[in-house]
C-alpha cells in the first residue's frame, strides 16, 4: 500500500517491514492457514522466537505451565494472538530500545489483546482490531527514532495526545497518528486498522467519528479499549456515544468489553501466582 504523498516530502523515515513479518502476513491472508508453516517461520528467527515466547509466558496471558515452543504457543493461544505477538516483537525490533518507549509497547500489547478479543466477540475482523491496537501509538516511536534528542522531552511534557499531536505538528510538520497510519500502510495492515490508527486521537478526544470515515467498527473498538484502559468510569457513556456511530449494539459492546477486561485481570492474577 502507498504512503501518503505529503509524508514523502518530510525527512522522517518509516521503518520497513521485516522479511519474517512480510511472510507471516501472506500466511495470515491465506484461507487455509498452516499452523506448522507459521511456527516454522517464526522459529527461523531465533531472536524473534525468543521474544515471542517471553511475551507468551508473561502475566498478560497467564497460561498454566510454561510454553517452550512456538507450536505450543499456537496450541494454547491460537493463530491470531501468536501472530499479533510476533508483529509486536517485530515492531519493537524496528526501533532502538529506550526507556521512554517501554510504556508505549506495554500499552500496545494490552490494547491489542483487548481489541482483538472484543472484535472476535462482536464479529468484527479480530486481526484488524488486534493489529490496530498494536500500532495505535507506533508513530511516537517513529518520531523518537527521528529525533531522539528532542522528542523524549516532548513526550514527557504532556499526557494528552491531542496536545502532543499539536506539539509534534509544530516541530515536525506531522503528528504521530498520521505517521502511525503511514507505517500501517507500508506494512500492509488492513484498511480498517489504518483508519483506526489515523483517527484515534480525535475520536478519543471528541467521541465523534469524522464524516469521511467509512470503516468504523475497529475505530469504535479502539475507543472502547481506550476508555477501559484510561477512564473505566466513563465506559458506559463512551459506549453510548460511540457504538451507534459504528452501527454497533451498545449492550453487546459493553458486554464484550467487560468480559475481555475480566479475562485479562484473571490472567494477570494467575500469572502472579
C-alpha positions in Angstrom: 0.0 0.0 0.0 1.2 3.5 -0.7 2.2 6.0 1.9 0.6 9.5 1.9 2.4 11.7 -0.6 2.7 14.5 1.9 4.7 12.3 4.2 7.1 11.5 1.4 8.2 15.2 1.4 9.2 15.0 5.1 12.6 13.9 6.2 11.1 11.2 8.5 11.9 7.6 7.8 9.2 5.0 8.0 10.8 1.7 9.1 10.4 -1.1 6.5 8.6 -4.3 7.4 10.9 -7.1 8.5 11.0 -10.1 6.0 9.6 -12.5 8.5 6.6 -10.3 9.0 6.1 -10.0 5.3 5.9 -13.8 5.0 3.7 -14.0 8.1 1.3 -11.5 6.5 1.0 -13.7 3.5 0.3 -16.8 5.6 -2.3 -14.9 7.6 -4.1 -13.9 4.4 -4.5 -17.5 3.3 -7.9 -19.1 3.6 -6.3 -22.2 4.9 -3.7 -21.2 7.5 -0.9 -23.7 8.0 0.0 -23.7 11.7 3.2 -25.7 11.1 4.3 -23.2 8.5 3.6 -20.3 10.9 5.6 -21.9 13.8 8.4 -22.8 11.4 8.6 -19.3 10.0 8.8 -17.6 13.5 11.3 -20.1 14.7 13.7 -19.3 11.7 14.5 -16.0 13.5 15.9 -17.1 16.9 15.8 -13.6 18.4 12.2 -13.1 17.3 11.1 -16.6 18.5 12.7 -16.0 21.9 11.0 -12.6 22.2 7.6 -14.2 21.3 8.0 -17.0 23.9 8.9 -14.5 26.5 5.8 -12.5 25.8 3.6 -15.6 25.7 4.9 -16.6 29.1 4.2 -13.1 30.6 1.5 -12.4 33.1 -0.6 -10.8 30.4 -1.6 -14.2 29.1 -1.5 -16.1 32.5 -1.0 -19.6 30.8 -0.9 -22.6 33.1 2.6 -24.1 32.6 5.5 -22.6 30.7 5.3 -22.6 26.9 8.6 -23.7 25.4 7.9 -23.7 21.6 6.1 -21.5 19.2 4.0 -24.6 18.3 2.9 -24.9 21.9 2.0 -21.2 21.9 -0.2 -21.6 18.9 -1.9 -24.5 20.6 -2.6 -22.5 23.7 -3.4 -19.1 22.3 -4.4 -19.6 18.7 -3.1 -18.2 15.4 -4.2 -14.6 15.7 -2.7 -13.9 19.1 0.6 -15.6 18.4 0.8 -13.7 15.0 0.0 -10.5 16.8 2.7 -11.1 19.4 5.1 -11.7 16.5 4.1 -8.5 14.9 4.5 -6.7 18.3 8.1 -8.1 18.7 8.9 -7.2 15.1 7.6 -3.7 15.6 9.6 -3.2 18.7 12.8 -4.5 17.0 12.4 -1.9 14.3 13.2 0.8 16.9 16.1 1.4 19.3 15.5 0.2 22.9 14.5 3.2 25.0 13.0 3.6 28.5 10.6 6.3 27.1 9.2 3.8 24.6 8.6 0.9 27.0 5.2 2.2 28.4 4.1 2.5 24.7 5.0 -1.1 24.0 3.3 -2.4 27.2 0.1 -0.5 26.5 0.2 -1.7 22.8 0.3 -5.3 23.9 -2.6 -4.9 26.3 -4.6 -2.7 23.9 -4.1 -5.1 21.0 -5.2 -8.1 23.1 -8.3 -6.2 24.3 -9.3 -5.1 20.8 -8.6 -8.5 19.2 -10.8 -10.4 21.7 -13.5 -7.7 21.6 -13.5 -8.0 17.8 -13.8 -11.7 17.9 -16.8 -11.5 20.3 -18.5 -8.8 18.2 -18.0 -10.5 14.8 -15.6 -7.7 13.7 -12.3 -8.7 12.0 -10.2 -9.6 15.1 -6.9 -9.5 13.2 -7.6 -5.9 12.0 -8.7 -4.9 15.5 -5.7 -6.5 17.2 -3.2 -5.0 14.8 -4.8 -1.6 15.1 -4.3 -1.8 18.9 -0.7 -2.8 18.5 0.1 0.0 16.1 -2.0 2.8 17.6 0.9 4.7 19.1 3.7 3.5 16.9 4.1 6.9 15.3 5.6 8.1 18.6 8.3 5.5 18.2 8.9 6.8 14.7 9.3 10.3 16.0 11.6 9.1 18.8 13.8 7.4 16.3 13.8 10.5 14.1 14.6 13.0 16.9 16.0 11.2 20.0 17.4 14.4 21.3 14.2 16.4 21.5 11.2 14.0 21.3 11.6 12.4 24.7 11.1 15.8 26.4 8.0 16.4 24.2 6.6 13.0 25.3 7.2 13.9 29.0 5.6 17.4 28.6 2.0 16.2 28.2 -0.1 13.1 28.8 -2.8 14.4 26.4 -2.4 13.0 22.9 -4.3 16.0 21.4 -1.8 18.4 22.8 1.1 16.1 21.9 -0.1 15.9 18.3 -0.2 19.7 18.2 3.4 19.9 19.5 4.5 17.3 17.0 3.0 19.1 14.1 4.6 22.3 15.1 8.0 20.7 15.5 8.0 18.1 12.7 5.2 19.0 10.3 3.3 15.8 11.1 1.8 14.1 14.2 2.2 10.5 15.5 -1.3 9.4 14.4 -0.5 10.2 10.7 2.9 8.6 11.0 1.4 5.5 12.6 -1.1 5.2 9.8 1.7 5.5 7.2 3.6 2.8 9.0 0.5 0.6 9.0 0.0 1.2 5.2 3.6 0.4 4.4 3.5 -2.8 6.5 0.3 -3.9 4.7 -2.2 -3.8 7.5 -5.9 -3.9 6.8 -7.5 -0.6 5.8 -9.8 -0.7 8.9 -6.6 -0.9 11.1 -5.0 2.0 9.2 -8.2 4.1 9.6 -8.3 3.4 13.3 -4.7 4.4 13.8 -5.1 7.6 11.7 -8.2 8.8 13.5 -7.9 7.5 17.1 -6.6 10.7 18.7 -9.5 12.9 17.5 -12.2 10.2 18.1 -11.0 9.5 21.6 -11.0 13.2 22.4 -14.3 14.2 20.8 -16.2 10.9 20.8 -17.2 11.8 17.3 -16.2 9.9 14.1 -15.4 12.1 11.1 -17.9 12.0 8.3 -15.2 10.8 5.8 -14.6 7.7 7.9 -16.1 4.6 6.2 -14.6 1.8 8.2 -15.9 2.5 11.7 -16.2 -0.7 13.7 -12.5 -1.1 14.6 -12.3 2.6 15.4 -15.2 2.0 17.8 -13.4 -0.9 19.5 -10.3 1.3 19.8 -12.2 4.0 21.6 -13.8 1.5 24.0 -10.4 -0.1 24.7 -9.1 3.4 25.4 -11.9 4.0 27.9 -11.3 0.7 29.6 -7.5 1.3 30.0 -7.6 5.0 30.9 -11.1 6.1 32.1 -13.0 3.0 33.1 -15.6 5.1 35.0 -16.7 6.6 31.6 -17.0 3.3 29.8 -20.8 3.3 29.7 -21.0 6.9 28.5 -18.3 6.2 25.8 -20.1 3.1 24.6 -23.4 5.0 24.5 -21.9 7.7 22.2 -19.6 5.6 20.1 -21.5 2.3 19.4 -24.3 3.9 17.4 -21.8 5.8 15.1 -20.4 2.4 14.1 -23.8 0.7 13.9 -23.0 -1.5 16.8 -25.2 -2.5 19.7 -24.3 -0.7 22.8 -25.2 -3.5 25.1 -23.2 -6.1 23.2 -20.2 -3.7 23.1 -20.3 -3.2 26.8 -20.7 -6.9 27.5 -17.7 -7.8 25.3 -15.6 -5.0 26.9 -16.3 -6.2 30.4 -15.8 -9.8 29.6 -12.4 -9.2 27.9 -11.3 -7.0 30.8 -12.2 -9.8 33.3 -10.2 -12.3 31.2 -7.1 -10.1 31.4 -7.5 -9.5 35.1 -7.9 -13.2 35.7 -4.8 -14.0 33.5 -2.7 -11.4 35.3 -3.8 -12.7 38.7 -2.9 -16.3 37.7 0.4 -15.1 36.2 1.4 -13.7 39.6 0.6 -16.9 41.5 
